[in-house]
Amino acid sequence: MRRVIFKMDIIRTKDVVYEYIRRDDEGEVVGITTAVDHVSLSVQQGDFIAILGHNGSGKSTLAKHFNAILLPEEGSVWVDGKLTSEEDKLWDIRQSAGMVFQNPDNQIIAQVVEEDVGFGPENMGVPTEEIWRRVEKSLKDVGMYEYRKASPNKLSGGQKQRISIAGVLAMKPKCIILDEPTAMLDPKGRREVIEAVTELNKKEGVTVILITHYMEEVVGADKVFVMDGGKVVMQGTPRQVFSLVEDLKALRLDVPQVTLLAWELKKRGLELPEGILTKEELTESLAEAYGR
Amino acid sequence: MSMIVDHINYIYARDTENPVYALKDICLTIPDGQFIGVIGHTGSGKSTLMQHLNGLLKASTGSIYFNGEDIYDKGYDLKKLRTRVGLVFQYPEHQLFAETVFADVCYGPKNLKLEKQEVELRAYDALRKVGFPEELFFTSPFDLSGGQKRRAAIAGVLAMRPEILILDEPTAGLDPKGRDEILDQIKKLQTKENMTIILVSHSMEDVAEYVDRIVVMNDGEVFLDNTPKEVFGHYKELEKIGLAAPQVTYIMNGLYERGIPVSTEATTISEAADEIMRVFNKSNN
């Protein structure tokens, strides 16, 4: 019955708990860290979701449950209606939800870009002709088609990361999970990756779950989850979440620079609306206040 | 007491038909006590240049002078140079190896053949300077959070008591608070100890907030070398070479174009707020 009820949810978690157990040399337990603490949430097909949280807040551990890299110790996770704890569903789940990590150099294996992108579907036993079709489409989707014959190690960080994304896309996932994909990139690389991901979401309807420490990258998301101590402590639209400047700072987080500047100006007595997110909004509000 | 980089080139495949210039005719003067930011896209030569400053790489042509001595002279003690010019690599926590944080930080000074007491004094001092919590001195580095590991690794280099501290993206992967804490501690090394700091960073906002001077690298060359205000004034050129200005620069330019007479020089939030308030208060009076 559950499958019918949660049909629109690509990912759903219920009371998920995951603990890291630390042991000494003799194997005695010296400490337990509850990385994910009774998290229940759902992500709808086609949404762009961001997860924020300080280092050690549990966001990466939670994300690893979204494609069954980790299995919950308590509670359940459904990916595209399939329970991750059912072992025979593992490959279906990994195909529905693909993951991109922080360091592109650890994710690229082949000597030629198109071979790397084709690796996933080849492993799934996709017929050769279909593989090439998918490789072409995926590379075009991330704007890297002209580099299909290039060697990955000649590419910039942003380009490598887009190759990693194309590699996941070639498996035709419904959902892509990106764990700090821009942490190691220069400004241009960061912009390229975020633009590519946004396009996929808007044009192809791929669900995106983005974990990041760059608040600017979150502004366009449909929904933001904020984690602390393994729990989801805030959720809402970027505008709702980023209105809580002081609460976010208490969670070791920040708000986009535009929002911070607007907040600072309000504190100094200017009348501006709550939760300004973009440069354009701030410019318009200030121009209005100035009588322009 | 300073470092002078004098027309250095670093060339790969030098004796072939297609030599590649990783560094091209670099000239820099690095005075004592300055906080310098180095920005540039991936592959622009930033890290290659940093490795020249402490003698890990040797220039193909040109010279580097440290405190008046040519580091390429025969008999120059490069080992000593490396203790005076400390280099913290990207993700330095991957190099932590000892059983406790304290032992890890002691490793450098111990190799300098100092007295045990002096070694421990330096380790203690270095950990304190990076704001590492005292109750964790004797835990395993592997039980620490990302930010704490990063601090422990930086302390390992500080314990050598360098005159110049080079940090290659010390905040990559840290949460916003952790990023601010580490940069604040580094800034204190400059203001309190008069240490020269060279910060390689991809965050234009961080660079704008902390440094006195920015060196912009592009294709192995120095593209710009000036104060943050001057450098970010060239934001359109920076975009062409894969960089950007801090968000604030774009906001101020947007306001100016919209007819609000602000100066577009501000590069940090507080400068921008001051400038906007100045203009608004003036129009009210």
Interface residues (C-beta under 8 A of the other chain):
Chain A: R22 G53 H54 N55 G56 S57 Q102 S156 G157 G158 E180 A183 M184 L185 D186 P187 K188 G189 R190 R191 H213 M215 E216 K249 R252 L253 D254 P256 Q257 V258 L260 L261 E264 L265 R268 L270 K279 E280 L282 T283 L286 A287 A289 Y290 G291 R292
Chain B: G40 H41 T42 G43 D143 S145 G146 G147 E169 A172 G173 L174 D175 P176 K177 G178 R179 H202 M204 E205 G242 L243 A244 P246 Q247 V248 Y250 I251 G254 L255 R258 G259 I260 I269 S270 A272 A273 I276 M277 V279 F280 S283
